[in-house]
Amino acid sequence: MNIYIMVDAEGISGIFDCEQVMSSGSRYSEGRELMVRDINACVEACKEAGAKKVYVRDCHAHGTNVIWSKLSSLADYYIVGYTGQDRFPGLDECDGVILLGYHSMAGTAGGMLEHTMSSASVQNYWVNGQKVGEIAIDAAIVGERGKPVIMVSGDDKACREAEAFLPGVVTAEVKKGITWKGGMLLPPEKAYALIKQKTKEAILKLPHLKPFVFEKPIRLRVELTERGILPPQYSKPYMKIIDGRTYEVEGSSMEEALFRL
């Protein structure tokens, strides 16, 4: 089987501060190092569990975070940089997906670095009336293409969110959130060992896990953090304005709806 690892930053072990995940942050170089270490632990476990090919995508911000020279050579492809309107390039060649280093949705009490897509501009997302974060959105995108999410790593809040949406998913809880920028972190080697253990468990469970999908059409609603900055209606004549900071779009798939926002 082939495994796809989608990598965000906020749920990576050792990360607790926005300065570690922003390119302008004073601790960004540290955050990049920590991301690579989680990736390498996960890639190694995939191969040890029998994965034929492993694809890794850096999906945090602009996809330019990984340190090329420090990545494991065991992976088959690293997908970095701008990928256009394909959120999961190469997914069709894979059988299961790991969401590595994910975070809880915006507004989650005690969720470390919680947000949905953009902490600067987005307050909330809903799909078909249900509040969602990036875990459910990405799980639905791959689910529509017949692939199950088999594992999610992050803090305790992200893990509980994943379990609520994805029955049977394996979770690797590498930290416990106390506030949005502080928590209880596993020591490095314990975190990497946990990621490896849970990755292997997830690969064993893959044949029994089902893809996650929402009913179609997808109604994706976004509430912005500031009033008066809705997209010009001439640029998005298909959008439905709900109020001064909330609008909704519809798509035949989760990915289409996401890129219509």
N, C-alpha and C positions, 0 to 999 in steps of 0.2 A: 504494500500500500504506500501511497504518497501522502505526506502531511504538509499542510500550509500553516505557517506561524505568522499571525498578524500582530505586530508589536507596537504598543503605545508606550507612553513614558510614565504617566503619573502613578501607575500601579506597580512599577518595577521595584524590586526589593532594594531598600536603602534610600528610596526617594521619599521625601516628606515636605519639601519646600519648593515653591514655584521658581526660585532662583536656580534650581537644578534642571528645570525642564524648558526654560525659555532661552533662546539663543543669545539674548542680551543679558542673561542672568549671571551673577557673580560666581555661581557654582555650576554653570552649565557643563563645563568640561568634566566635572565629577559625575553629573547625570549621564553623560554619554558613556563613560566608563562602566557605570552600573548597568546601563541598558545592554551593553555588549556581554557582560558577564551572565545576565539572565538568559540572553539569547543563546550563548554557547552551552549553558547547562541544558536548555531545552533541546537544542539541536543534537547534542551528544546522546541524550536520553532517547530521542526519536530513532536514531540510528541503532542504538543498543537494543531497542524494542523491535527492530526488524523493518523499519521504514526503508523503502527502496530509494525514494527521493524526498528531500525536504526543501521547501520553498519558504523563504523568510522575507516578509515585507515590513519595512520601516514606515509606519503610517502616522507617526507623530508629527504634527505641524506640516512642514514641507517635505518630510521624508528624507531629511539630510542629516540625521543625527548619529548614525552608527560610525564607529571608527574602523575604517576598512582594514587596516593592518592587524587589528586585534580580533577579527571575526573568525570563528571556527571554519576550517577548510572542509569539514564534514558536510556542510550544507551544499545543495546542488545549485541553488540560485539565491542571490540577495536582490530584492526589488527595492530600489531607492529612487528618490526624486519624484518629479511630477508624473502622474500616470493618467491624466485626463479624466474622462468619465468612466473609467473602469477602476472601481475601488479594490478589486482583487485580481490583478493580472496574473494569469497562470493558474487560476483556481480550477479550471476545467480538467486539469491533469491530476488533481489531488482528490483524496477520498475523505479527509476529515480536516477540521480547522481548529487551531489553538489560538485563543485570544490572550496574548501574553502582556502583562503589565497594564491591564485595564483598570478603570476607575468607576465609581458609582455615578449615577445620574445627578444632574443639578438639583441642589436643595436637599440632598441626603444628609441628615444630621450625623455629624461625626465622620463623614466620608472624606478621606484624605484627598485633597485637591479635586473634590467633586466638581463636575460641570458636564454640560452636554454640548459637544462640538466646539463651542467658544465661550469661555468664561467672561469674555469682554462684551459680547453682544447678544448672547442667548440666555433667556431665563428658563424656558421649558420647551420640550417637544412632546407631542402626543401622536400616536398612530391609532387611527380609528377610535379615538376617544380615550385611549389608554396612555398614561404618562410613561415615557420611555427614555432610556439613555443610549449610549453608544453600544453597550453590550447587546441589547435587543435589536438595534438597528443593523449592526453588522451580522448578527446571527440570522436575521431575516433575509439579508442580501445573499448570504451563502446558502441559506435554506431554500431559497427560490431556485437555486442552481443544483439542488439535490444533495448538498453537503451538510453534515451535522457539525456543530461546534462541540468538540469533545472535552476541552479543558479551558478554564479561565483562571488566570492568576491575578492577584491584586490584594487589596486590603479586605478585612472581614466584611465590610459593607458591599464592596463589589462582588465578593463571592456569594453573599446571600441574594443579591440582585440577580446574579446569573442563575442560581438554583431556582429562583421564583419563576423565571421565564423558560428555563431549559431543563426539563425533568431528566434526571440521571446524569447531568453534566458533572465532570470531575472538577474540583476547585483546589487551587493551591493558595492558601492564605498566608502570605509572606509578611503581613503586618496587620495591626489592629488600629483603626482610626480612633483618635480621641477628639480632635478638632479638625478643621479643614486643612490645617498645615502642621499637624503634629500627631504622633501616635507611638505605638509600641512596635518596634521592628525586630524581626528575627535577626540573629547574628548572620553575617554573610554566608559562611559555610553551611549553616543550618538551612538558610533560605534556598541555596542552590541544590542542596540534597533534597529538599522538599519538592522543588520544581522537577527535578529528575524523577523522583518517585511518582509524583502525580502524572507526569507526562506518560510514563510507562503504563500506569493504571488506565489512563484515558485511551491509549492505543489498543489495549486489550478489550476495552468496552466498545470500541468504535462500531463493530458490527451490530450492536444492540441499540445504538442511539439513533434517533430520528431527526431529520432536518426540521428546523423551526420556521414556520411561515405565518403571516397574517392573512386574514381574508382580503380578497381583492374586490374592488380597487382599493389601493392604499390612499387613505386620507391623512396627510401629514400636516400637522399644525405646529407652528412655531410662535412662541411668545418672546419678543425681544426685550432686552433690558432697559431700553430707552424709548420713550414715545417720540413719534414724529419722524422715524427713520425707516418706515416701511418702504419696500421697493416701489419705484414708480409703476403705476398700473399699466402704463403704455408698454413697459418692458416685459411685464408678466400679465398679459390680459386674462390668463387662465386662473390667476389667484383669486381667492375669496377673502376679502378683508373682514376680520371679526371685530376688531376695535383698533384703537390708536397705536397699539404695539403688537398686535397678533394677526396673523394671516394663515391661510391654509391652501395647500395645493393637492392635486390628485394625480396618481400615477398608476400605471398598469403593473408596476413592480415597486419594491422598496427602493431599489437603486435609482429608478427613473424619478420617483417622487423626491428623493434626497437631492438629486442634481437639478430639480426644477425650482428649488427654494430660492 
